[in-house]
Amino acid sequence: MSEDYEALALADILTEAAKPENVFTGSELHSADGEVFDAYGSLENASSRFDPAYMKASSGRARKRANEALERVKPQSGEHLRMLTLTMPPLYRAEFGDVMQVLDRAIVLLKKRKWFKEQVRGAVIGTEFTRGKANDHYHAHCHMLAWSRWIVWAELGEQWSSCLKQAAAVSGVALEFNTEHDRAVVDVRLVTSKRRGRGTISMKDAVEECCKYTCKGSDFARIPVEELCAVERYLRGRRMIETFGECNARKGRVKQEQPAKEQDTYLDETCINDGSNLNESEISETSNATSSAEKPAVVPLRKRGAQMIREGRRREWLRLLRRTMRKRREWRKTQLAERFPYATFRTLAGEEWSWRTKGGIEYGEWRDGIANN
């Protein structure tokens, strides 16, 4: 098999993103409501699910998107929001790509079934995989937040098992159900404002379960080295969630125009308040005033690295990577300082900065300006 140059470039980016000078802590940050909190995060991420900072930011975006999608559906009589968990049996002799291919195909088949369309009017779907306890196979499953009529647990199990069998046959993978009822394990829970007992789950927990991650960090660490490229290829460019039916923005309505895409700042709030995750739009409202349509197309850093590695220019690529990451880190430091003028930030490498050091003004002038405001 030929080398995956894009995966090699990503490995270099991940190495650079993990350096102490890229990880920071912040103290005395103030929210819009005046709450004080501490934070930690990464100045720049690797745009990969292997990067914890990127994973957290992706999860935050997915939760927001899921909530918006679920709000598009106006429940009819007899309809309620339910969380469906659909699992598949272990495929001990199958490679990672084959396992996930079976899961993805089975989900597509289920969505096309007349029975499913009659029961579910809209849904948000998230997939997840883990490593088996013996570390000898992958376990894949999906969570669905579905606006649906009453769903019979056994019937859902039969429909899902049938889809899995069809998907496995197409993929050429042997599949067996080692359960008493000879079908896949499924779970149905009613989503409520607060958890009220067995068979229910709170709205907050349900969205979190659907959008929290593709794979736990502990399971990522157990993936065999020789399989990392296959996992990375599967996750590359893949969204955390997908929508179905009337939860899809394109169903029966014109999708609103979105502002130019902005990257995240990867802040984790850790103390007094439980506010929403901070993102770049909160840190600077004016930093991206130039429309994306006015900017020339930029080749992603990972693809530039892949091309340079393929051409035998690895050393040149590493110099470019370090220079680019250094510039991006300095830009983000300025953003953080402008957004949180009371705060002090420090990297794990020992560098400290704040608004007064990044703003280019004397401390006395900074202090007087804060006092007057």
Protein Blocks (a to p, Z undefined) as FASTA:
>chain_A
ZZdfklmmmmmmmmmmmpmklpccdehiacfkopacdddddfbdehiaklmklmmmmmmm
mmmmmmmmmmmpccdehiacddddddddddfkbcfklmmmmmmmmmmmmmmpmklmmmpm
bdcddddddddfklpaccdddddddddddddfklmmmmmmmmmmmmmmmnopacdddbfk
opacdddddddfbdcbehiacfklmmmmmmmpmbdfklmmmpcfklmmmmmmmmgopafb
dcehjllmkgopacdddddddddehiacfblbmcdcddfklmpmklmmpcfklpccdddf
klmmmmmmmnopmmmmmmmmmmmmmmmmmmmmmmmmmmmmmbccddfkopacdfklmnop
afklmmmmmmmZZ
